[in-house]
Amino acid sequence: MRGVLPACRRRGIRIVTNSGAANPLAAAACVRDLAASLGLKGLRVAAVLGDDVLHLARDGVLRDASGAPFAPPSDVLSANVYLGAAPIVEALADGADVVITGRVADSSLFLAPVAHELGWRLDDWTRLARGAIAGHLLECAGQVTGGYFADPGYKDVAGLVRLGFPIGEVAEDGTTEITKLADAGGCVTTRTCTEQLLYEMHDPAAYVTPDVVTDVTGVAITSIGPDRVRIEGVAGRPRPDMLKVSVGYRDSFLGEGQISYAGPGAVARARLALEVVAERLRLTGVPHRELRLELVGVNALHGDALASGHCDPYEVRARVVARCDSLSDARRIGDEVETLYTNGPAGGGGVTKAARELIAVTSAFVPRDAVRTSLAWMEA
């Protein structure tokens, strides 16, 4: 904010961000105070409230995916619903220069200013779907301009070091063009846009957002110039009656230890190290809910089935990780890995170990009409 507020104020550019995280009010106060310190008098900041639905989780209002009452895990710490564009549109209509939210669907951050600027009704499902997809294409910043796309020799991207962020130009009917600054690195192509379009989309015929259900099965993605792609043909259906909620809870404690092996026979020595640790944990009776024994560089991501048939690497890192019910038990996992230094296979080194509490997240749903949003205003 220190870097962008003065320039945005001079040019009349308004800012919408979900960087309020768990405390939008504190974030709004921070921006207000910063604006005052920079001499930006009269800057109006709106905090969008209402995503915190912990009280609804405790009152039994949440539902699971089947519609049955949600059975919360023990010791629920947080419950935040994905809000949509409506309260942001309200804040912009009331003259906010900066809008700060907590949990909001990523696409809604982009749909809201488009709907406000173009005067779209919030029940115009076709336009809202097109605006939501524009937001979906932009929401991951440089991903649509070649970030997370580059694969040397297959999908080369020039200037990745100075990757340019995308620009979305949305027409009154919702047709969108994605581009970037000409002198910025990266690229905007039909391939980058297609990959981002399908990113995190379980059902292209029914991509659900808080604002609208979108259908991209009839979409056309067309290159219309250097680093400029047009997206059209998105269809929409009425928004869902249930909104998604992220529920955070205390799950367990995580204990971990790692050690590296290199040179001829590194994989065999690392496998032996894992076998030794597993058996020692059994003999000493360290209680755990779940135990993972893996070789980073061999099978840690995709397991042994996909790893088989490939040449052994020159170096590998053995990792032991377990979920335990106490911090003291979790610490014993890394301690056992550390004993491999002089009590395990040859050549191990670079041991690291850690133990920490594990805060987990699960998903639930809440009826839309149970959620109450509001705006809190501050002025520099």
Residue pairs with C-beta under 8 A, 6 or more apart in sequence:
1 30
1 31
1 34
1 98
2 34
2 38
4 15
5 15
5 31
5 34
5 35
5 38
5 40
5 43
5 98
6 38
6 40
7 13
8 14
8 15
8 97
9 35
9 40
9 43
9 97
14 92
14 96
14 97
14 98
14 99
14 113
15 97
15 98
15 99
16 88
16 92
16 98
16 99
16 101
16 109
16 112
16 113
17 98
17 99
17 100
17 101
17 109
18 100
18 101
18 102
18 103
18 104
18 106
18 109
19 27
19 100
20 26
20 27
20 28
20 47
20 48
20 100
20 101
20 102
21 27
21 102
22 52
22 78
22 80
22 102
23 102
24 47
24 48
24 49
24 100
24 101
24 102
24 376
25 47
25 49
25 376
27 47
27 100
28 45
28 46
28 47
28 98
28 100
28 376
28 378
29 378
31 45
31 98
31 100
31 378
32 43
32 45
32 378
32 379
32 380
33 380
35 43
35 45
35 380
36 380
40 380
41 380
42 379
42 380
43 97
43 98
43 379
43 380
44 95
44 96
44 97
44 98
44 377
44 378
44 379
45 96
45 97
45 98
45 99
45 100
45 377
45 378
45 379
45 380
46 91
46 94
46 96
46 98
46 99
46 100
46 375
46 376
46 377
46 378
47 100
47 101
47 375
47 376
47 377
47 378
48 83
48 87
48 88
48 91
48 99
48 100
48 101
48 102
48 104
48 373
48 374
48 375
49 102
49 373
49 374
49 375
49 376
50 81
50 83
50 87
50 371
50 372
50 373
50 374
51 80
51 81
51 82
51 83
51 101
51 102
51 103
51 104
51 373
52 78
52 79
52 80
52 102
53 61
53 62
53 79
53 80
53 81
53 245
53 366
53 370
53 371
54 76
54 78
54 79
56 62
56 79
56 366
56 370
56 371
57 70
57 72
57 76
57 79
57 245
57 247
57 364
58 72
58 76
60 69
60 70
61 366
61 367
61 370
62 69
62 70
62 72
62 79
62 245
62 247
62 364
62 365
62 366
63 69
63 70
63 242
63 364
63 365
63 366
63 367
64 70
64 71
64 364
64 365
65 363
65 365
70 247
70 364
70 365
72 247
72 249
72 364
73 247
73 249
73 251
73 360
73 362
74 249
74 250
75 249
75 250
76 247
76 248
76 249
77 248
77 249
77 250
77 359
78 246
78 247
78 248
79 245
79 246
79 247
79 248
79 364
80 102
80 103
80 245
80 246
81 103
81 243
81 244
81 245
81 366
81 371
82 103
82 104
82 105
82 210
82 243
82 244
82 245
82 246
83 101
83 102
83 103
83 104
83 105
83 108
83 210
83 243
83 371
83 373
84 104
84 105
84 108
84 111
84 209
84 210
84 211
84 239
84 243
85 108
85 111
85 112
85 115
85 122
85 210
85 211
86 112
86 122
86 211
86 373
87 101
87 373
87 374
87 375
88 99
88 101
88 104
88 108
88 109
88 112
88 113
88 116
89 112
89 115
89 116
89 122
90 375
91 99
91 375
92 99
92 112
92 113
92 116
93 116
94 375
96 377
99 112
101 109
103 246
105 209
105 210
105 211
106 135
106 136
106 139
106 140
107 132
107 133
107 135
107 136
107 139
107 209
107 211
108 132
108 135
108 209
108 210
108 211
109 135
109 139
110 131
110 134
110 135
110 138
110 139
110 168
111 128
111 131
111 132
111 134
111 135
111 211
114 120
114 131
114 134
114 135
114 170
115 122
115 127
115 128
115 131
118 127
118 170
118 172
120 127
120 128
120 131
121 127
122 128
122 211
123 238
125 212
125 213
125 236
125 237
125 238
125 239
126 174
126 234
126 235
126 236
127 173
127 174
127 236
128 211
128 212
128 236
128 239
129 174
129 212
129 213
129 214
129 215
129 234
129 235
129 236
129 237
130 170
130 173
130 174
130 175
130 176
130 231
130 232
130 234
130 236
131 170
131 174
132 209
132 211
132 212
132 214
132 236
133 176
133 197
133 207
133 214
133 216
133 219
133 231
133 234
134 168
134 170
134 174
134 176
134 231
135 168
136 196
136 197
136 199
136 201
136 207
137 144
137 166
137 168
137 176
137 178
137 193
137 196
137 197
137 231
138 144
138 166
138 168
138 178
140 147
140 148
140 196
140 199
141 147
141 165
141 166
142 148
142 163
142 164
142 165
142 166
142 186
143 149
143 192
143 195
143 196
143 199
144 166
144 178
144 188
144 192
144 193
144 196
145 163
145 164
145 165
145 166
145 180
145 184
145 186
145 187
145 188
145 192
146 157
146 160
146 163
146 185
146 186
146 187
146 188
146 192
147 157
147 160
147 163
147 186
149 155
149 157
149 191
149 192
149 195
150 156
150 157
150 160
155 191
157 185
157 186
157 187
158 185
158 186
158 187
159 184
159 185
159 186
160 185
160 186
161 185
162 184
162 185
163 184
163 185
163 186
164 180
164 181
164 184
164 185
164 186
165 180
165 184
166 178
166 179
166 180
166 188
167 178
167 179
167 180
167 181
168 176
168 177
168 178
169 176
169 177
169 178
169 179
170 176
174 234
175 230
175 231
175 232
176 230
176 231
176 232
177 224
177 228
177 229
177 230
177 231
178 188
178 193
178 228
178 229
178 231
179 188
179 227
179 228
179 229
180 186
180 188
180 227
182 226
182 227
187 227
188 227
188 228
188 229
189 223
189 227
189 229
190 221
190 222
190 223
190 229
192 229
193 221
193 229
193 231
194 221
197 216
197 219
197 221
197 231
198 204
201 207
201 216
204 215
204 216
204 217
205 215
205 216
205 217
206 213
206 214
206 215
206 237
207 213
207 214
207 215
207 216
208 240
209 239
210 239
210 240
210 243
210 244
211 239
212 236
212 237
212 238
212 239
213 236
213 237
213 238
213 239
213 240
214 234
214 235
214 236
214 237
215 234
215 235
215 236
215 237
216 234
218 233
218 234
218 235
219 231
219 232
219 233
219 234
220 230
220 231
220 232
220 233
221 229
221 230
221 231
222 229
222 230
222 232
223 229
224 230
239 368
240 368
241 367
241 368
242 365
242 366
242 367
242 368
243 365
243 366
243 367
243 368
243 371
244 363
244 364
244 365
245 363
245 364
245 365
245 366
246 361
246 362
246 363
247 361
247 362
247 363
247 364
248 359
248 360
248 361
249 359
249 360
249 361
249 362
250 357
250 358
250 359
250 360
251 323
251 358
251 359
251 360
252 289
252 323
252 324
252 325
252 357
252 358
252 360
253 323
253 324
253 325
253 326
253 327
253 329
253 330
253 355
253 356
253 357
253 358
254 321
254 322
254 323
254 324
254 330
254 354
254 355
254 356
254 357
254 358
255 288
255 321
255 322
255 324
255 329
255 330
255 331
255 332
255 333
255 334
255 353
255 354
255 355
256 319
256 320
256 321
256 322
256 333
256 334
256 352
256 353
256 354
256 355
257 277
257 319
257 320
257 321
257 333
257 334
257 335
257 336
257 337
257 338
257 351
257 352
257 353
258 296
258 317
258 318
258 319
258 320
258 337
258 350
258 351
258 352
258 353
259 270
259 273
259 317
259 318
259 337
259 340
259 341
259 344
259 348
259 349
259 350
259 351
260 315
260 316
260 317
260 318
260 348
260 349
260 350
261 267
261 269
261 270
261 273
261 315
261 316
261 317
261 318
261 345
261 347
261 348
262 314
262 315
262 316
262 347
263 314
263 315
263 347
266 312
266 313
266 314
266 315
266 316
266 347
267 295
267 298
267 312
267 313
267 316
269 345
269 346
269 347
269 348
270 295
270 298
270 316
270 317
270 318
270 345
271 295
271 318
272 344
272 345
273 318
273 340
273 344
273 345
273 348
274 293
274 294
274 295
274 318
274 320
276 340
276 344
276 345
277 293
277 320
277 336
277 337
277 340
277 344
278 291
278 293
278 320
280 336
280 339
281 288
281 291
281 322
281 332
281 333
281 336
284 332
284 336
286 322
286 324
286 329
286 332
286 333
286 336
287 324
287 325
287 329
288 322
288 323
288 324
288 329
288 333
289 322
289 323
289 324
289 325
290 322
290 323
291 320
291 321
291 322
292 319
292 320
292 321
292 322
293 318
293 319
293 320
294 300
294 318
294 319
294 321
295 316
295 317
295 318
295 319
296 316
296 317
296 318
296 319
297 313
297 315
297 316
297 317
298 307
298 312
298 313
298 316
299 306
299 307
300 319
317 350
318 337
318 348
320 333
320 334
320 336
320 337
321 333
322 330
322 333
323 358
324 330
324 333
327 355
327 357
330 355
330 356
331 353
331 355
333 353
333 355
334 352
334 353
334 354
334 355
335 353
337 351
337 353
338 351
338 353
340 348
340 351
341 348
341 349
341 351
